[in-house]
Amino acid sequence: MNNSQFRSAIGQPFIVASANGDVTGDKIVDQIYLTGTKTADSPFIQNITLHIRDGRTGAVTAFRFIIM
């Protein structure tokens, strides 16, 4: 897993981490990304979204995490 060390503009989504592996079960490597945003008043990453790019079709599926 790669962790992003890039500075992003406050409020703009950026890649937090990425990895490659077969998550769809078709024995073809897929790309997995976690994206999120930072705000000026918090050290935490917010609006976390999991993106999976299917290695066979190229289709991207996104799952947004809602923390209460």
C-alpha positions, 0 to 999 in steps of 0.5 A, spaced: 500 500 500 502 506 498 501 512 502 500 519 499 505 524 502 503 530 497 500 536 499 493 538 497 489 544 496 484 544 503 477 541 501 480 538 495 480 530 494 486 527 494 489 520 494 490 518 501 493 510 499 493 506 493 494 498 492 493 493 487 490 486 487 484 482 485 478 484 489 473 482 484 475 475 484 476 474 477 484 473 477 485 480 474 489 485 478 484 491 480 486 498 482 484 500 489 484 507 492 482 511 498 481 518 497 479 524 502 479 531 503 482 535 509 480 542 512 484 547 515 481 546 522 482 539 523 488 534 522 483 529 520 482 526 513 474 527 512 470 525 506 473 518 505 471 514 499 474 507 497 475 507 489 476 500 485 478 500 478 476 493 475 482 491 471 478 487 466 473 492 464 476 499 467 469 500 470 470 504 477 466 503 483 466 508 489 464 507 496 463 513 501 464 512 508 460 516 513 462 517 520 457 519 525 
